[in-house]
Amino acid sequence: MKISELKYVRPDIEAIKARSAELFEAFDNASSAEEQLKIYNEYISIGENVSTQSSLAYIRFTLDTRDTFYSGEIEWMNENAPALEELNLIFRRKMLGSKFRPELEKALSPKIFKDYEIAMKAFSPVIAEDCVEEAKLQTEYKKLLSSAKIPFAGGEYNIPQLGKFKESPDRETRKAAFCAQGEWMKKNADKFDDIFDRMVKVRDRMAKKMGYINYVELGYYRMGRDCYSPEDIAAFREQVLNDWVPFVCERKAEQAENLGIDRIMLYDDPITFKDGNPEPKGSPEEIFENGRKMYKEMSPLTGEFIDFMLDHDLFDVIAREGKSGGGYCIDLPEYKMPFIFANFNGTYGDIDVLTHEAGHAIAAYKAMNGELPVELRSFGMETAEVHSMSMEFFAWKWMPLFFGEKSEEYCAMHLNNAISFIPYGTMVDYFQQCVYENPEMTPNQRKELWLSLESKFRPYMSSEGIAYMEEGGRWQYQSHIYERPFYYIDYCLAQTVAFDFLIAMLNNYKDTFARYDRFVSAAGSKYFTELVADAGFMSPFRNGALKHITDELKKFAEKENM
């Protein structure tokens, strides 16, 4: 069945509440662990149905944010999510307090119970109304960003469509494209500022209602952090500043020299080669056929996966008016289907959909068709991003399919972008921490904060002369800051592990892919730090971890002239 044929049915919230009440009573009266496990399985299946319908509504809303029906369904989901989470809270409490808990832990996993304990700290009925308000603000932001109609070069473009011009070989074109986007954002500055200001206030209110000093601690619990703390992230951040930023500055000085410019500007940052970044060859249809060839050659599992995805139309990648920006992978668990959403714009980013997002989807496909308990089929975001970012490197062998004689240039550019991302991603995370520790900051103070962090984490780059960006407004189209606070550091942690896989892959591809497959197969059954150790790598939080990687990458870049 193709995804367009799937029927959306709004979950019956009253029926769910009634059946949950019956299950809760039966759980309390159960005379054995076996009885409680049967109840557990039924309750989890209810959650899978809700998750599937919620994902389907979200997919159809993001495909066209002007669709009033699915926009309304998203609002309904947001309004009722706290009530469903309250049911989960009750059930988790019962599981944690079960007199058969040792038997349940043995049958399921102690990790599930540890995750329950964290989830109990992430939600309370006292913040239910705040959660609804937060979700409405997230939708409001998404609609605002998706509404962009930016006049440029005789046409009109949304932000993803403008991406091709922002990576033009012509420097003035790049600058003009960034300025055009900046002008649109400046016209909507009050809206961006107002939405974020309300978001900060509501999140701060949530935290204080639950007894936390500010949103930082609550934000970590909401992200399900189960094996590292803000102190660990602070240690990682120090490594980035001390060991990684100098490395990037060296690379960027070489990049500026190659481009024939004195200093890297915001509009130069993603450009590796003077004649422009390599562009993929072929139509979207040809790109996907080459993607099928790549994954069929990579492994039996990936071959099975790509056939399934293409046969069920589980990609939507063409940018168009009204479609939400960005990209994502989302699961439809009842159908064991991952779905990939993206916005092709004719740049190398189109191929990233077949590597990064497909890395997510492969892990989800494997987990949904595996034997692990349902709650261990999902994993932390840092683990999920290892799946995707490592797949980007494993796919290097097949880049001639997409870039022809420019495949080596693609790999050099990809390496350059991955290296320079870590300071940016760490800065995004630290920006959020500072904001939520100081919720009374004004919009202008937040922009000043952004500029001050830029000077520390990206000292090689300037936004001077770019409308709105030079005022510190660049962060406002980084959707994670609005929609998923404290998510962005997950990319940075994952990128370091992906670099570990790259370094190992260069020595022994087959063995490293087997290690990667074991990492993916574990899904959510182990903690992130355990998975990293099992793969044979140093924890990103350990002092010296990033220095080791930069040393190895320098050797590789010199050897391969990258």
Secondary structure by P-SEA (a helix, b strand, c coil): cccccbbbbccaaaaaaaaaaaaaaaaaacccaaaaaaaaaaaaaaaaaaaaaaaaaaaaaaaccccaaaaaaaaaaaaaaaaaaaaaaaaaaaaaaccaaaaaaaaccaaaaaaaaaaaaaccccaaaaaaaaaaaaaaaaaaaaacccccccccccccccccccccccaaaaaaaaaaaaaaaaaaaaaaaaaaaaaaaaaaaaaaaaccccaaaaaaaaaccccccaaaaaaaaaaaacccaaaaaaaaaaaaaaaccccccccccccccccccccccccaaaaaaaaaaaaaaacaaaaaaaaaaaaaccccccccccccccccccccccccbbbbbbbbcccaaaaaaacaaaaaaaaaaaaaacccccccccccaaaaaaaaaaaaaaaccccccccccaaaaaaaaaaaaaaaaaaaaaaaaaaaaaaaacccccaaaaaaaaaaaaaaccccccccccccccccccccccccccccccaaaaaaaaaaaaaaaaaaaaacaaaaaaaaaaaaaacccccaaaaaaaaccccccccaaaaaaaaaaaaaaaaacc
